[in-house]
């Protein structure tokens, strides 16, 4: 039996235990085409031989900048098994970030997916002295295609690759992941084969999938969350389907009928918003039944519900929720959610609908999972679940979550001083997150340590908790609580423009030209959102309540530099961008 002691051992383990004719599946010219485990491994070996012919050696850093595709996974494992270090990067970061990372990591060879990315890297190439080769996955005129690596495979004997494979050890550095961060230059998180494999093995029981399961991949595989799950899926023999794009996810889900897929809360919010908009379009008894089912879902909890509630839930599932299930393919066993806090309301709704969201918690520095809600250890809404095996957590005196275990990173690349700031002498990693345990078992995140602020009256404000609560309003798409050192907390709010249009139509309210500008200035809209704020404010102490707000016309986005690639708020960037709006709130 093959033992998976290094990440690139996993496909060989799959070949021995669960040989899969559809290891990875891609939609090509309207048809889903799979590659088998055996053919995948053949290509990995060919690419390893070609990389060695190009001079890639043990310890060299190789960059991958691409959308999700099986070629990415081939490159990933081909680099690793000759001792190279994989440096994955988001396709949507700035040229300045690319320049910084390429120089900091001294990238020797890079493969990108598209012409746009090729041009970005080419534009900074003269400022990156270490970069020797640049290839593309797509066939593009005037660009060196990655098949050139294949062509040079004959220059390297398989025995030489095998020698390199034998040199790679379990605790060797496998990858450097540059965290996007909300401020400053990215930091290179160093993860070993052992780090990531410990997470894979500890999370297998948490994912309700097996060698007969289909999973859909659309979150960026350069993020350690999705990437770790790819290794996990490979180990248990799943078929991994690649969504064509973020715009086609809905169609791809209905075609693939996945058993499991991963998402971040922002995407789950968008799915739910679309469902609600569809419900608002209904009329008469159908509309009443729809929102009756929603009210049943909002009351859902995994413990302590009466037989009467369970009877109503069964009716809601039969009449309404089965249609939600069909919209997501009809076979979903679980949606794995991470990266940011999930609204408890959404967890209730999807659990009630029979599509459990398994919310977890972790960081790039922890490979990434620390805890997760799962069927084996239990699900508690509003928490991020029980700790995975072999990982320990303690809560510091100031509430900070400290983590210790085999998943904790080797350190930050070239930054021993930064490493020493977050990993103490006893090996505890300081996450920067504030949390607590419920029932002595389930971890609850209350906020980011650096995001908590005080008003001028000395009262603490915990923005993440407040933001999740206010986003329960169907009228609020995005929100950022502000007011550090001010007399009171306030908020930037991005209205749910699509929902407001349906609401206005139903209420016969004139929205002018229905542009975002008109909606955000409309007195009826402003009054309605004030009403929503007033209602939700009751959940908080007087010092926490939002006293003023401003509606923004544009959604926070990655392209607008207001969100990180994992869709977290770049709070300082947003404050700078909307400084005039901020002043209008607090200087009036």
C-alpha positions as CSV (number, residue, x, y, z in Angstrom):
1,X,0.0,0.0,0.0
2,X,1.4,3.4,-1.0
3,X,1.7,5.8,1.9
4,X,0.9,9.5,1.3
5,X,3.8,11.1,3.1
6,X,4.2,13.8,0.5
7,X,1.5,15.7,-1.4
8,X,2.5,14.2,-4.8
9,X,2.1,10.7,-3.4
10,X,-1.7,11.3,-3.3
11,X,-2.5,10.6,-7.0
12,X,-0.5,7.3,-6.8
13,X,-2.5,6.4,-3.7
14,X,-5.7,7.1,-5.7
15,X,-4.4,5.0,-8.6
16,X,-3.8,2.0,-6.3
17,X,-7.0,2.3,-4.2
18,X,-9.6,4.2,-6.3
19,X,-8.5,4.4,-10.0
20,X,-10.8,7.1,-11.4
21,X,-11.6,7.5,-15.2
22,X,-12.8,11.0,-14.3
23,X,-10.2,12.3,-11.8
24,X,-10.6,15.8,-13.2
25,X,-13.4,16.9,-15.5
26,X,-13.4,20.0,-17.7
27,X,-16.2,21.3,-20.0
28,X,-14.8,21.6,-23.5
29,X,-16.9,22.7,-26.5
30,X,-20.1,22.0,-24.5
31,X,-19.1,18.5,-23.3
32,X,-17.7,17.4,-19.9
33,X,-14.4,15.6,-20.6
34,X,-12.5,13.7,-17.9
35,X,-8.9,12.7,-17.5
36,X,-8.1,9.4,-15.7
37,X,-5.8,9.0,-12.7
38,X,-3.4,7.0,-14.9
39,X,-3.2,9.7,-17.6
40,X,-2.9,12.4,-15.1
41,X,0.1,10.8,-13.5
42,X,1.7,10.2,-16.9
43,X,1.4,13.9,-17.6
44,X,2.8,14.8,-14.1
45,X,5.9,12.7,-14.9
46,X,6.3,14.2,-18.4
47,X,6.1,17.8,-16.9
48,X,8.6,16.9,-14.2
49,X,11.1,15.7,-16.8
50,X,10.6,18.8,-18.8
51,X,11.0,21.2,-15.9
52,X,14.3,19.5,-15.0
53,X,15.4,20.0,-18.6
54,X,14.7,23.7,-18.1
55,X,16.9,23.7,-15.1
56,X,14.4,23.6,-12.2
57,X,16.1,22.1,-9.2
58,X,15.2,21.2,-5.6
59,X,14.5,24.5,-3.7
60,X,13.7,26.6,-6.8
61,X,10.5,28.7,-6.6
62,X,8.0,28.2,-9.5
63,X,5.0,30.5,-9.9
64,X,1.5,29.4,-11.0
65,X,-1.0,32.2,-11.9
66,X,-4.1,30.7,-13.4
67,X,-7.8,30.0,-13.1
68,X,-8.9,26.5,-11.8
69,X,-8.0,23.8,-14.4
70,X,-6.5,20.4,-14.3
71,X,-3.3,21.7,-15.9
72,X,-2.8,23.7,-12.7
73,X,-2.9,20.5,-10.6
74,X,-0.4,18.8,-13.0
75,X,2.0,21.6,-12.7
76,X,1.6,21.7,-8.9
77,X,2.5,18.1,-8.4
78,X,5.2,18.0,-11.2
79,X,7.0,20.9,-9.5
80,X,6.7,19.3,-6.0
81,X,8.0,15.9,-6.9
82,X,11.3,17.2,-8.2
83,X,11.7,19.3,-5.0
84,X,10.6,22.6,-6.4
85,X,8.5,25.0,-4.4
86,X,5.1,26.0,-5.7
87,X,4.2,29.7,-5.4
88,X,0.5,30.1,-6.4
89,X,-0.9,33.5,-7.0
90,X,-4.3,35.0,-7.5
91,X,-5.1,35.9,-11.1
92,X,-6.7,39.2,-10.0
93,X,-4.0,40.9,-7.9
94,X,-2.2,44.1,-9.0
95,X,1.0,44.3,-11.1
96,X,2.7,45.8,-8.0
97,X,1.8,42.7,-6.0
98,X,3.1,40.5,-8.7
99,X,6.3,42.4,-8.9
100,X,6.8,42.3,-5.1
101,X,6.0,38.5,-4.9
102,X,8.1,37.6,-7.9
103,X,11.1,39.4,-6.5
104,X,10.7,38.4,-2.9
105,X,10.3,34.7,-3.9
106,X,13.0,35.0,-6.7
107,X,10.7,33.1,-9.1
108,X,12.6,31.1,-11.6
109,X,9.8,29.9,-13.9
110,X,6.2,30.9,-14.2
111,X,3.1,29.5,-15.9
112,X,0.0,31.6,-16.4
113,X,-3.3,30.7,-17.9
114,X,-4.3,33.5,-20.3
115,X,-3.1,36.3,-22.5
116,X,-4.2,39.0,-20.0
117,X,-2.0,37.4,-17.3
118,X,0.9,36.8,-19.7
119,X,0.8,40.5,-20.5
120,X,0.7,41.5,-16.8
121,X,3.8,39.4,-16.0
122,X,5.6,40.4,-19.2
123,X,5.1,44.0,-18.3
124,X,7.1,43.6,-15.0
125,X,9.5,41.0,-16.4
126,X,12.4,43.5,-16.8
127,X,12.1,44.2,-13.1
128,X,12.3,40.6,-12.0
129,X,15.9,39.4,-12.6
130,X,15.3,35.9,-11.4
131,X,12.6,35.0,-14.0
132,X,14.0,32.8,-16.7
133,X,10.9,31.3,-18.4
134,X,7.3,32.3,-18.8
135,X,4.7,29.9,-20.3
136,X,0.9,29.9,-20.9
137,X,-1.7,27.2,-20.5
138,X,-3.8,28.7,-23.3
139,X,-2.6,28.6,-26.9
140,X,-1.7,32.2,-27.7
141,X,0.2,33.5,-30.7
142,X,3.6,34.8,-29.7
143,X,3.6,33.2,-26.3
144,X,5.5,30.1,-25.2
145,X,3.0,27.4,-24.5
146,X,3.4,25.0,-21.6
147,X,3.6,22.1,-24.1
148,X,7.2,23.3,-24.7
149,X,7.9,21.9,-21.2
150,X,6.4,18.5,-22.4
151,X,8.6,18.6,-25.5
152,X,11.8,18.7,-23.5
153,X,10.9,15.7,-21.3
154,X,13.0,13.4,-23.5
155,X,16.1,15.3,-22.3
156,X,15.6,13.9,-18.7
157,X,15.5,10.2,-17.8
158,X,12.7,9.0,-15.6
159,X,15.4,7.6,-13.2
160,X,16.7,11.2,-12.6
161,X,13.2,12.3,-11.6
162,X,12.9,9.3,-9.3
163,X,16.1,10.3,-7.7
164,X,14.7,13.8,-7.0
165,X,11.4,12.2,-5.7
166,X,13.4,10.2,-3.2
167,X,15.1,13.3,-1.9
168,X,11.8,15.0,-1.0
169,X,10.9,14.5,2.7
170,X,7.6,14.8,4.6
171,X,8.8,18.0,6.5
172,X,10.3,19.7,3.4
173,X,8.8,23.0,2.2
174,X,6.1,22.4,-0.4
175,X,4.6,25.8,-1.1
176,X,4.8,29.5,-0.3
177,X,1.4,31.1,-0.2
178,X,1.5,34.9,-0.2
179,X,-1.4,36.1,1.9
180,X,-3.4,38.9,0.2
181,X,-3.7,40.8,3.5
182,X,-5.7,44.0,3.9
183,X,-2.7,46.3,4.4
184,X,1.0,46.2,3.6
185,X,3.0,43.9,1.4
186,X,1.9,40.2,1.2
187,X,3.6,37.8,3.5
188,X,4.9,34.4,2.3
189,X,3.4,31.6,4.4
190,X,5.7,28.5,4.2
191,X,3.8,25.2,4.4
192,X,5.4,21.8,4.3
193,X,4.0,18.5,2.9
194,X,3.5,17.5,6.5
195,X,1.5,20.7,7.3
196,X,-1.0,20.2,4.5
197,X,-1.2,16.4,4.7
198,X,-2.1,16.7,8.4
199,X,-5.0,18.9,7.5
200,X,-6.1,16.6,4.7
201,X,-6.1,13.5,7.0
202,X,-7.9,15.4,9.8
203,X,-10.6,16.7,7.5
204,X,-11.6,13.6,5.6
205,X,-14.3,12.6,8.1
206,X,-15.7,16.1,8.0
207,X,-16.5,16.0,4.2
208,X,-19.5,13.7,3.3
209,X,-17.9,12.4,0.1
210,X,-16.3,9.3,-1.2
211,X,-14.9,7.7,-4.4
212,X,-18.3,7.9,-6.0
213,X,-18.8,11.6,-5.4
214,X,-18.7,14.6,-7.7
215,X,-17.4,17.8,-6.4
216,X,-17.4,21.2,-8.2
217,X,-14.4,23.5,-7.9
218,X,-14.7,27.2,-8.5
219,X,-13.0,29.0,-5.6
220,X,-9.4,29.9,-6.5
221,X,-7.2,26.8,-6.1
222,X,-4.3,29.1,-5.3
223,X,-6.1,29.6,-1.9
224,X,-5.0,27.0,0.6
225,X,-8.6,26.2,1.5
226,X,-9.6,25.0,-2.0
227,X,-6.2,23.6,-2.6
228,X,-6.2,21.4,0.5
229,X,-9.6,20.2,-0.4
230,X,-8.3,19.2,-3.9
231,X,-5.7,17.0,-2.2
232,X,-8.4,15.6,0.1
233,X,-10.8,14.9,-2.9
234,X,-7.9,13.2,-4.7
235,X,-7.1,11.0,-1.7
236,X,-10.7,9.8,-1.3
237,X,-11.2,9.3,-5.0
238,X,-13.7,12.0,-5.9
239,X,-14.2,13.3,-9.4
240,X,-13.3,17.0,-9.4
241,X,-15.3,19.1,-11.9
242,X,-14.1,22.6,-12.9
243,X,-16.7,25.4,-13.2
244,X,-16.2,27.3,-16.5
245,X,-16.3,30.7,-14.8
246,X,-17.9,32.5,-11.9
247,X,-20.7,33.6,-14.3
248,X,-21.6,30.0,-15.2
249,X,-21.7,28.5,-11.7
250,X,-25.5,28.2,-11.6
251,X,-25.6,26.3,-14.9
252,X,-22.6,24.2,-14.0
253,X,-24.1,23.1,-10.7
254,X,-27.3,22.0,-12.4
255,X,-25.2,20.1,-15.0
256,X,-22.7,18.4,-12.7
257,X,-25.2,17.8,-9.8
258,X,-22.3,17.9,-7.3
259,X,-22.5,16.2,-3.9
260,X,-20.1,18.7,-2.4
261,X,-18.8,22.1,-3.3
262,X,-17.0,24.9,-1.4
263,X,-18.0,28.5,-1.1
264,X,-17.3,31.7,0.8
265,X,-20.1,33.5,2.6
266,X,-20.3,36.2,0.1
267,X,-21.2,33.7,-2.7
268,X,-23.7,32.0,-0.4
269,X,-25.3,35.4,0.3
270,X,-25.7,36.0,-3.4
271,X,-27.3,32.6,-4.0
272,X,-29.8,33.2,-1.2
273,X,-30.5,36.7,-2.5
274,X,-31.4,35.3,-6.0
275,X,-33.7,32.8,-4.3
276,X,-35.5,35.5,-2.4
277,X,-35.8,37.7,-5.5
278,X,-37.5,34.7,-7.3
279,X,-39.8,34.3,-4.4
280,X,-40.8,38.0,-4.5
281,X,-41.8,37.5,-8.1
282,X,-44.4,35.0,-7.1
283,X,-48.0,36.0,-6.4
284,X,-51.0,34.8,-4.4
285,X,-50.8,31.5,-2.5
286,X,-47.4,30.6,-4.1
287,X,-45.8,33.7,-2.7
288,X,-47.4,33.1,0.8
289,X,-46.2,29.5,0.8
290,X,-42.7,30.6,-0.2
291,X,-42.3,33.1,2.6
292,X,-44.0,30.8,5.1
293,X,-41.2,28.3,4.2
294,X,-38.6,31.0,4.7
295,X,-40.0,31.8,8.1
296,X,-39.8,28.1,9.0
297,X,-36.2,28.1,7.8
298,X,-35.3,31.1,9.9
299,X,-36.4,29.3,13.0
300,X,-34.3,26.2,12.3
301,X,-31.7,24.9,14.8
302,X,-30.0,21.5,15.0
303,X,-31.1,21.0,18.7
304,X,-34.3,21.4,20.7
305,X,-37.0,21.6,18.0
306,X,-40.5,20.2,18.7
307,X,-42.3,17.5,16.8
308,X,-44.7,20.3,15.5
309,X,-41.8,22.2,14.1
310,X,-40.4,19.1,12.5
311,X,-43.8,18.4,10.8
312,X,-43.9,22.0,9.4
313,X,-40.3,21.7,8.2
314,X,-41.2,18.4,6.4
315,X,-44.0,20.3,4.6
316,X,-41.8,23.2,3.8
317,X,-39.2,20.9,2.3
318,X,-41.8,19.0,0.3
319,X,-43.4,22.2,-1.1
320,X,-40.6,24.8,-1.4
321,X,-37.1,23.6,-0.3
322,X,-37.0,20.7,-2.8
323,X,-37.0,23.4,-5.5
324,X,-34.0,25.1,-3.9
325,X,-32.3,21.7,-3.9
326,X,-33.1,21.2,-7.6
327,X,-31.6,24.6,-8.4
328,X,-28.3,23.4,-6.9
329,X,-28.4,20.1,-8.7
330,X,-30.5,18.1,-6.4
331,X,-27.7,16.0,-4.9
332,X,-25.9,18.4,-2.6
333,X,-24.9,16.7,0.7
334,X,-22.9,19.7,2.0
335,X,-21.5,23.1,1.2
336,X,-18.2,23.7,2.8
337,X,-17.9,27.4,3.9
338,X,-14.8,29.2,5.1
339,X,-12.7,32.4,4.7
340,X,-15.1,34.7,6.5
341,X,-17.9,34.6,9.0
342,X,-21.2,33.2,7.8
343,X,-24.5,34.8,8.8
344,X,-26.2,32.4,11.3
345,X,-29.5,33.1,9.4
346,X,-28.0,31.6,6.2
347,X,-26.7,28.6,8.1
348,X,-30.3,28.0,9.4
349,X,-31.9,28.5,6.0
350,X,-29.7,26.1,4.1
351,X,-29.8,23.4,6.9
352,X,-33.6,23.7,6.9
353,X,-33.5,23.3,3.1
354,X,-31.6,20.1,3.4
355,X,-28.3,21.5,2.1
356,X,-26.1,21.8,5.1
357,X,-23.5,24.5,5.2
358,X,-20.5,23.2,7.1
359,X,-18.8,26.3,8.3
360,X,-15.2,26.0,9.3
361,X,-12.4,28.3,10.5
362,X,-8.7,28.6,9.7
363,X,-6.0,30.6,8.1
364,X,-3.3,30.2,5.5
365,X,-0.9,29.9,8.4
366,X,-2.8,26.8,9.7
367,X,-2.9,24.9,6.4
368,X,-5.8,26.1,6.7
369,X,-8.5,24.3,8.9
370,X,-8.6,24.6,12.7
371,X,-12.2,23.7,13.3
372,X,-15.3,22.8,11.3
373,X,-19.0,22.0,11.8
374,X,-19.5,18.5,10.6
375,X,-21.9,15.6,11.0
376,X,-19.4,13.4,13.1
377,X,-18.6,16.0,15.8
378,X,-21.8,18.0,15.6
379,X,-23.1,21.2,14.1
380,X,-23.8,24.4,16.1
381,X,-25.1,27.4,14.2
382,X,-23.2,30.6,15.0
383,X,-20.0,28.7,15.7
384,X,-17.2,27.4,13.4
385,X,-17.5,23.9,14.9
386,X,-15.3,21.5,16.9
387,X,-11.5,21.4,16.5
388,X,-10.2,18.9,14.0
389,X,-8.0,16.0,15.2
390,X,-4.5,16.8,16.5
391,X,-5.1,20.6,16.7
392,X,-5.2,22.4,20.0
393,X,-6.7,25.9,20.7
394,X,-6.4,28.0,23.8
395,X,-8.0,31.4,24.4
396,X,-5.6,34.1,25.6
397,X,-6.5,36.5,28.4
398,X,-7.5,39.2,25.8
399,X,-9.7,36.6,24.0
400,X,-7.3,35.9,21.1
401,X,-7.4,32.4,19.6
402,X,-4.0,30.6,19.8
403,X,-3.4,27.5,17.7
404,X,-0.9,24.7,18.1
405,X,-0.6,21.5,15.9
406,X,1.0,19.9,12.9
407,X,-0.9,22.3,10.6
408,X,0.9,25.4,11.9
409,X,3.2,26.9,9.2
410,X,6.9,26.6,9.1
411,X,7.0,30.4,9.3
412,X,7.0,33.5,7.0
413,X,9.4,33.4,4.0
414,X,12.5,35.4,4.6
415,X,10.9,37.0,7.7
416,X,12.0,35.4,10.9
417,X,11.1,38.6,12.8
418,X,7.5,38.5,11.6
419,X,7.3,34.8,12.3
420,X,8.5,35.5,15.9
421,X,5.6,38.0,16.3
422,X,3.0,35.3,15.6
423,X,4.5,32.1,16.9
424,X,5.6,32.2,20.5
425,X,8.3,30.3,22.2
426,X,5.9,27.5,23.1
427,X,4.8,27.0,19.5
428,X,1.4,28.7,19.8
429,X,0.3,30.6,16.7
430,X,-1.4,33.9,17.5
431,X,-4.3,34.2,15.0
432,X,-5.3,37.8,15.6
433,X,-8.9,36.5,15.9
434,X,-11.0,36.8,19.0
435,X,-13.1,33.9,20.1
436,X,-14.6,31.6,22.8
437,X,-15.8,28.1,23.2
438,X,-19.5,27.2,23.5
439,X,-20.4,24.0,25.4
440,X,-16.7,23.6,25.9
441,X,-16.3,22.2,22.4
442,X,-17.6,24.5,19.6
443,X,-15.4,27.4,18.7
444,X,-17.1,30.8,18.1
445,X,-15.3,33.7,16.4
446,X,-16.4,37.1,17.6
447,X,-14.1,39.4,15.6
448,X,-10.7,40.2,14.3
449,X,-8.5,41.6,17.1
450,X,-7.3,44.4,14.8
451,X,-10.8,45.3,13.6
452,X,-12.3,46.0,17.1
453,X,-12.3,49.7,17.8
454,X,-13.3,52.2,20.5
455,X,-15.6,55.1,20.2
456,X,-14.5,58.4,21.7
457,X,-16.5,57.4,24.8
458,X,-14.2,54.4,25.3
459,X,-16.8,51.8,24.3
460,X,-15.7,48.8,22.3
461,X,-17.3,48.1,18.9
462,X,-17.1,44.7,17.3
463,X,-17.8,45.3,13.7
464,X,-17.9,41.8,12.2
465,X,-20.7,40.7,14.6
466,X,-22.7,43.8,13.8
467,X,-22.1,43.5,10.1
468,X,-23.3,39.9,10.0
469,X,-26.5,40.9,11.8
470,X,-27.3,43.8,9.6
471,X,-26.8,41.8,6.5
472,X,-29.8,39.7,7.5
473,X,-31.8,42.6,6.1
474,X,-32.8,41.8,2.5
475,X,-32.3,45.5,1.7
476,X,-28.6,45.4,2.7
477,X,-26.1,43.8,0.3
478,X,-22.9,44.9,2.0
479,X,-22.1,46.9,5.1
480,X,-19.0,48.2,6.9
481,X,-19.3,49.5,10.4
482,X,-17.2,52.7,11.0
483,X,-16.6,55.2,13.8
484,X,-13.3,54.6,15.5
485,X,-12.6,57.4,18.0
486,X,-15.9,59.1,17.0
487,X,-18.9,59.8,19.2
488,X,-21.0,56.9,17.8
489,X,-20.8,54.0,15.3
490,X,-22.1,54.5,11.8
491,X,-22.0,52.5,8.6
492,X,-21.3,52.5,4.9
493,X,-24.1,50.5,3.3
494,X,-24.3,49.1,-0.2
495,X,-28.0,48.5,-0.8
496,X,-29.3,45.3,-2.4
497,X,-30.2,47.0,-5.6
498,X,-31.8,44.0,-7.3
499,X,-34.0,43.3,-4.3
500,X,-35.0,46.9,-3.9
501,X,-36.1,47.1,-7.6
502,X,-38.5,44.1,-7.0
503,X,-39.7,45.7,-3.7
504,X,-40.4,49.0,-5.3
505,X,-42.2,47.3,-8.2
506,X,-44.4,45.5,-5.7
507,X,-45.0,48.6,-3.6
508,X,-45.5,50.8,-6.8
509,X,-42.6,53.1,-5.8
510,X,-41.0,55.3,-8.4
511,X,-37.3,54.8,-8.5
512,X,-36.7,57.2,-11.3
513,X,-34.3,55.7,-13.9
514,X,-33.6,52.8,-11.5
515,X,-29.9,53.4,-11.6
516,X,-27.8,52.8,-8.5
517,X,-27.4,56.5,-8.1
518,X,-31.2,57.1,-8.1
519,X,-31.9,54.2,-5.7
520,X,-29.3,55.4,-3.2
521,X,-30.8,58.9,-3.2
522,X,-34.4,57.8,-3.1
523,X,-36.3,59.0,0.0
524,X,-38.5,55.8,0.2
525,X,-35.4,53.6,0.0
526,X,-33.6,55.7,2.7
527,X,-36.6,55.5,4.9
528,X,-36.9,51.7,4.5
529,X,-33.3,51.1,5.2
530,X,-33.5,53.3,8.3
531,X,-36.5,51.2,9.4
532,X,-34.4,48.1,8.9
533,X,-31.5,49.6,10.8
534,X,-33.8,50.6,13.7
535,X,-35.2,47.1,14.0
536,X,-31.8,45.4,14.0
537,X,-30.3,48.0,16.3
538,X,-32.4,46.5,19.1
539,X,-30.1,43.5,19.1
540,X,-27.3,45.7,20.4
541,X,-26.4,47.9,23.4
542,X,-27.1,51.6,23.1
543,X,-23.4,52.4,22.5
544,X,-23.2,49.9,19.7
545,X,-26.3,51.0,17.7
546,X,-25.7,52.5,14.3
547,X,-26.7,56.1,14.6
548,X,-26.1,57.2,11.0
549,X,-25.4,55.6,7.6
550,X,-24.6,56.4,4.1
551,X,-25.7,54.5,1.0
552,X,-22.9,53.8,-1.5
553,X,-23.7,53.4,-5.2
554,X,-21.1,50.7,-6.1
555,X,-20.7,47.3,-4.6
556,X,-17.4,46.6,-2.8
557,X,-15.3,44.4,-5.2
558,X,-11.9,43.0,-5.8
559,X,-11.4,45.1,-8.9
560,X,-12.3,48.2,-6.9
561,X,-9.6,47.3,-4.4
562,X,-12.2,47.2,-1.5
563,X,-12.1,43.4,-1.1
564,X,-9.3,40.9,-0.8
565,X,-9.3,37.9,-3.3
566,X,-11.0,36.0,-0.5
567,X,-13.7,38.7,-0.3
568,X,-12.8,40.2,3.0
569,X,-13.2,44.0,3.5
570,X,-10.1,46.1,3.0
571,X,-11.3,48.4,5.7
572,X,-8.5,51.0,5.5
573,X,-8.7,51.2,1.7
574,X,-12.5,51.7,1.9
575,X,-12.0,54.4,4.5
576,X,-9.6,56.2,2.2
577,X,-11.7,55.8,-0.9
578,X,-14.9,57.1,0.8
579,X,-13.2,59.7,3.0
580,X,-15.6,62.4,1.8
581,X,-18.6,60.3,2.7
582,X,-17.1,59.5,6.1
583,X,-16.6,63.2,6.8
584,X,-20.2,63.9,5.8
585,X,-21.4,61.5,8.4
586,X,-19.2,62.6,11.3
587,X,-18.6,66.3,10.5
588,X,-22.2,67.4,10.0
